Amino acid sequence: MGNVFDRKDRGIREHRLSYGQGPAALRNQESLDKEKNCPLHIAVTGEHGSGKSTFVNAIRGLDNTDEGAAPTGSVGTTEDVRPYPHPNHPNVTFWDLPGIGTSKYPSAEFVELVRFERFDFFIIVSADRLRENDVKLAKEIQRMGKKFYFVRSKIDNNIRDKESRQREFDAERTLMLIRENCIQGLQEQGVRSPQIFLVSSFELHLYDFPLLADTLERELPDLRRDAFLFSMPNNSLEMIDRKKTAFHSKIKYFAALSAAVAAVPLPGFSVVVDFILLAAVVSQYVSGFGLNTSSLNKIASLATLMKKEEGYRFIPVFVIPVTMGLSFLTTHRALNICLNALASDAGRVFRKALS
């Protein structure tokens, strides 16, 4: 049996090559696989009570009470390095680090003990002013040539407190002053060009979280950029549009894979592979937009499109290039329809959550 399948596989590969599709299709597939499986490791650190565990949950789209959430509160104090994979994107891991300067992780040995080299970038969380240990950590990260970002958490509490004490309260001015004070304090302690983001983990659509997500995405290497983007919660309609644009840019590669399979003269083979391909890609869309698995029912609407194409699969070999073109166009159109529908669903869910 093994020899039969080996001969069949060789025949498929040879047929692809005969129409110039094999190498290109394989390169497309390898590129997509590499991007999909590219690991991203994000370190989140800060002193006890800074809100870093709540931030780790929020950035993964989880509530503190959800299954798989990082423990919070006095009981959940981080005493060790703990990985928290994204629930829908396991190649993206957020690491909840203990605060620097504890008995188990003294300042002098912190970098070596937590193995800094494995992280792609760092987020340093503080609930009020940045501490001496936070500055030490930032300088060490800077010395290693890695990226780091300061998050001033619980900013919603700061705003409420100041609003309750001031007769003429200006929220924008208050935020500006907090940000400027943080930057000035860090620069005075020798931190070069600090990036400060004011965040509420319970209201990610407010304050600086959208700017933080945009900055992190922009400064990541290409392979890790989309992995980060698709793992982000939908905190704005702009975020949903960026995800849609990123997904759309890959449709041509999936359509090219479909066209390559269409070159194989096996009755029904291309249709089956296309259904599998479409189901897998639409599953990525559902995960990326953070939708419920019930949204996968969108794939059913594609069946009619694919059935229309099926009639072209049993034509003579000499017109296979025509079949490949039809396969490319049909798959391209089907994925566009599904992507538009799911992006629209994500927008409706976001607007409903705000209302």
Secondary structure, DSSP 4 states (H G I P E B T S, - for coil): -HHHHHHHHHHHHHHHHHTT-HHHHHHHHHHHHHHHT--EEEEEE--TTSSHHHHHHHHTT--TTSTTPPP-TTTT---S-EEEE-SS-TTEEEEEPPPTTSSSS-GGGHHHHHTGGG-SEEEEEESSSPPHHHHHHHHHHHHTT-EEEEEE--HHHHHHHHHHH-SS--HHHHHHHHHHHHHHHHHHTT-SS--EEE--TT-TTSTTHHHHHHHHHHHS-HHHHHHHHHHS---SHHHHHHHHHHHHTTHHHHHHHHHHHHTS--TTHHHHHHHHHHHHHHHHHHHHTT--GGGGGGGGGGHHHHHHHHTTTTS-GGGHHHHHHHHHHHHHHHHHHHHHHHHHHHHHHHHHHH-
